[in-house]
Amino acid sequence: MNQVEKVTNLFASDLSIVNIGLEGFHDSVEEQGIESFQLDWRPPAGGNAKLIEILEKLNR
Amino acid sequence: MVVYNKVNENAYYDSVTLMVISSKISVVEGVRHAAVMMGTDHNKEIMKGSNILSAEGEKASASDMIIGLEADNDDVIKEVLAVVDEELQSKTTSDDDVKTKFRTIDMAAKRIGQLNLAVISVPGKYAKNEAMKALNNDLNVLMFSDNVSIEEEVELKEKALEKGLLMMGPDCGTAILNGVALGFANKVSKGKIGIVGASGTGIQEVTTIIDKNNSGITQALGTGGRDLKEAVGGKMMLMELEALKMDSATEVILIVSKPPSEVIMKKIIAAIKDIDKPVVTCFLGGDPSLVDESGALAMETLEDAAHAAVDLANGKEVSKITFTIPTSQVEEYVRKEKEQLKDSQTYIRGLFSGGTLCYESILIMKKKEFNTYSNVALEGKYVLENPDVSKENTMLDMGEDYFTEGLPHPMLDTRLRVARIKEEAKDEKVAVLLLDLVLGYGVHEDPAGDIAPAVKEAKRIAEQNGRYLSVVASICGTDKDPQNIEEQEEKLKEAGIIVMPSNAQATRLASLILEK
């Protein structure tokens, strides 16, 4: 498959968006009539830096 | 004075939400300092520095929310807590829809088959992991987050290339994909021009000018500000150029960026040579002759680049712009403003919310032989030692980290710029204030509603001291943006501001007013 075929296909598709973080971006995409899903995101491991590091290593 | 803390355990809110609440409670009568923040170590340090962290707040963890304040008495505290409750309550109600149930990208991608893009704006230290999950789920990514290491950026972009996906960012503020404005972006008409840009407001300025000239775009793809650094190697820009080359709807390609290093420039030139469509480049501050061999047209301002792309899309000869309003009108503005200024008023102060607009103005002023001090200066000797204090001719990018620490971007929150506008008016040597007003999605719903009264106040301050203050601005926006551009312009004009059709023209007019 061509290296950019997925991207050129995206240009011809309806966007369906998952928003992770600032909710204002989710709202403004919905305002434009585009499907957007706001993730109920929280910092992993309660934001505990050491735990995050351990989780990252486990995921590798 | 009482220092009070309340900790809401396991309550996560994004930084903009909390900054908005912080600004609301800061203006409650009887409050000395106040902030609502997540209890990360960094935030606790900030709160400690403002003397609003008590033993209670010290114990909070990164997933807890802390309300901290120093207030006159207990009644004030009660009032503040009521404001916070009300704000959080309104948020819960507005978010109360079924779509917010996903906790992870993996879960969302699994359940919603058609997902194709992830927009990521979580704090930098979490951003890479989230982006990697998105790419692994075959989602394109726009990453607004900054504070992501360059090594992480390379890893993400390599993964994206391997999977044939877009990885716009980190620090990508603007993109328009299939007509949809993402991040800080404008609603512009569809057309034949495809854009690749390393700068957010650069993309905003060119897309809005294209729209104002009755033309339109196919896509405006962001790369993030570091893509053209040697460590990243222009990976995303090269991929995006290839995508626009293959896209049948795109007939003209426009590249907007600061100039890359020689090695990266060679790669870009090679890529442009391989494109059988007209290409316009705007490498702000770069030597136009560098792209000569590629066959691309090199333009020096965002406006010229936008006009060149429009001309090419219309099959017309390309022309450069000085002013698009009649010369007689320009002369009239200059004469009237000059006539009211004293000889001792010689300096310009540019206060920008758009970084690239600030940079463009510095370049245009330099061409007119005005050197300007700045927090984003071109040359070391013009770097402003203290960004809080202007010096001679000064241009400030107020969206730069120094000003945004703990505060939302000036396109969202006008407070710092409003204060600075009034501050500059006190300097008896200042002749002209130069401003930008950025409209579109993601930004303030009525920026002119804050900026215009500040300018009126600034003009009053100057007048009380027996001086006139000239104020010139441009609006980066379209008539399709959520703010009403005509109303915004009217508010500025009503405050005595001269509104020019582009940042380049506003800067040129300001320089003419300054010329002796």
Interface residues (C-beta under 8 A of the other chain):
Chain A: M1 N2 Q3 V4 E5 K6 V7 T8 L10 F11 S13 D14 L15 S16 I17 V18 N19 I20 G21 L22 E23 G24 F25 H26 S28 V29 E31 Q32 I34 E35 S36 F37 Q38 L39 D40 W41 R42 P43 P44 G46 G47 N48 E56
Chain B: N10 Y12 D14 S15 V16 T17 M38 T40 S61 A62 S63 D95 K99 T100 K101 F102 R103 T104 I105 A108 A109 I112 Q114 L115 N116 L117 A118 V119 I120 S121 V122 P123 Y126 N129 E130 A134 D138 L139 N140 F144 S145 L161 K163 G164 L165 L166 L177 N178 V180 A181 L182 G183 K187 T218 Q219 M239 E240 E242 A243 M246 D247 A249 L412 Y441 G442 P482
